[in-house]
Amino acid sequence: MAYEVTNGPKCILSGFGGSPSIWVYNDGDAHGTVDGTDYFTDAKELGMKVGDLVFVQLTSDYTTTLHSVSAVDADGNGTISAAVLA
């Protein structure tokens, strides 16, 4: 599958005071697919920023993983990476 702007991530908590925003993205694409470079083609337009947190929930089985925005390029595309919890 491919990303569709009509089903983009939703910001559920806007960051303030330098803290990251928190987003939720529900889709049928596998978590590894969502981690693909430039997957979110409208990240800049949505307001996603490097360091924001993204909960990705797979709609087929509701498996949820935590990611962070690792890049937003000049074209407005966004890339997320699996979060490393320590």
MOWOCOR-V581042 format. One record per helix or strand of 3 or more residues. SS is the DSSP state (A for helix, B for strand). FROM is the first residue (numbers start at 1). TO is the last residue. Records with the same first field share a line. If there is no record, write none. Layout:
SS=FROM-TO + FROM-TO
//
This chain:
A=5-7 + 31-34 + 43-46
B=10-13 + 22-27 + 53-58 + 64-72 + 78-82
//
